[in-house]
Amino acid sequence: MSSDQKIDYLELPADNFDSIESFYSTTFGWSFTDYGPEYRSFSDGKLDGGFFKSELRSTTSNGGALIVLFANDLEATRDKVVANGGSLCKEILSFPGGRRFHFLDPHGNELAVWSNAGVIEPVTCSEQ
């Protein structure tokens, strides 16, 4: 599959790289590369990105894009997020085709996790 004109990399603000690395590596299994006091990159195994030194936060309330992760087990992932230092800002909610929750990482960036596991698709009947 061609990667031309596809999302290739994303960056988020953070002021404590060690805390961010600990949270994401423990919770989601991300790996990190330290590039000094101003930048730390990550890989989640599918997409790469990084954290740049900043006091700012990326949240939907301030116009930030919502980064949405996928999980097979939404409740177990929610529990790991909270146990590892994240905080829920939206409990699990349903939407057409799935369910998701929103959380703040230890820096205060908002992300979401969604799953389609356990979702029952509506049955439609056509007239004959």
C-alpha positions in Angstrom: 0.0 0.0 0.0 1.3 3.4 -1.0 2.0 5.9 1.8 1.8 8.9 -0.6 -0.4 11.6 1.0 -1.3 9.5 4.0 -0.9 10.4 7.7 2.7 9.5 8.4 3.7 11.1 11.7 2.1 13.0 14.6 3.4 15.2 17.4 2.0 16.1 20.8 3.2 18.5 23.5 4.7 17.4 26.8 6.7 18.9 29.6 7.9 15.7 31.3 9.1 13.1 28.8 9.9 10.5 31.4 6.4 10.5 32.7 4.9 10.4 29.2 7.2 7.6 28.1 6.4 5.6 31.2 2.6 6.1 30.7 2.5 5.1 27.0 5.0 2.3 27.1 3.3 0.7 30.1 -0.3 1.3 29.0 0.0 0.7 25.2 3.4 -0.9 24.6 4.9 2.1 22.7 8.7 2.3 22.2 10.6 5.6 22.5 13.8 7.2 21.3 15.2 10.2 23.3 16.5 13.1 21.2 17.5 15.3 24.1 15.7 17.8 26.3 13.4 19.1 23.5 12.1 16.0 21.8 11.2 12.3 22.3 9.9 10.1 19.5 7.7 7.1 19.7 6.5 4.1 17.7 3.3 2.3 18.4 4.2 -0.4 15.9 1.9 1.0 13.2 2.5 4.8 13.4 5.4 6.9 14.5 5.3 10.3 16.2 6.9 12.4 18.9 6.5 14.6 21.9 7.9 18.1 21.7 8.8 20.2 24.8 5.8 22.5 25.6 3.5 23.5 28.4 0.6 23.5 26.0 -2.0 20.7 26.0 -3.9 19.2 23.0 -7.5 18.8 23.8 -10.7 18.9 21.8 -11.9 21.9 23.9 -9.0 24.0 22.7 -9.3 22.9 19.0 -6.8 20.0 19.1 -7.3 17.0 16.8 -8.6 13.9 18.6 -6.2 11.0 18.3 -8.2 7.8 18.5 -6.6 4.4 19.4 -8.2 1.0 18.9 -8.6 -1.7 21.6 -10.0 -5.2 21.4 -11.0 -4.9 25.1 -12.3 -1.4 25.8 -12.9 -1.9 29.6 -9.5 -3.5 30.2 -7.8 -0.7 28.3 -9.7 2.0 30.2 -8.6 0.3 33.5 -4.9 0.3 32.3 -5.1 4.0 31.4 -6.4 4.9 34.8 -4.0 2.5 36.7 -1.0 4.0 34.8 -1.7 7.7 35.5 -4.2 8.8 32.9 -7.6 10.2 33.8 -10.9 9.7 32.1 -12.6 12.8 30.7 -15.4 10.9 29.0 -16.7 7.6 30.2 -17.5 4.8 27.7 -20.1 5.9 25.3 -21.8 4.3 22.3 -21.8 5.6 18.8 -22.9 3.9 15.5 -20.5 1.0 15.0 -18.7 1.1 18.3 -18.0 2.4 21.8 -15.2 4.7 23.1 -13.9 6.7 26.0 -11.7 9.8 26.2 -8.8 10.2 28.5 -6.1 12.7 29.5 -2.5 11.5 29.5 -0.2 12.6 32.4 0.6 15.9 30.6 -3.1 16.6 29.9 -3.4 15.7 26.2 -6.8 14.3 25.3 -6.9 11.0 23.3 -9.7 8.4 22.9 -9.8 4.6 22.6 -12.5 2.9 20.6 -13.7 -0.7 20.0 -16.2 -2.5 17.9 -16.1 -5.6 20.1 -19.5 -6.5 21.6 -21.4 -4.0 19.4 -24.5 -5.4 17.9 -25.3 -4.0 14.5 -28.9 -3.1 13.9 -30.8 -5.5 11.6 -32.6 -3.8 8.8 -35.5 -5.4 6.9 -36.2 -4.6 3.4 -39.7 -4.7 1.9 -40.3 -7.6 -0.4 
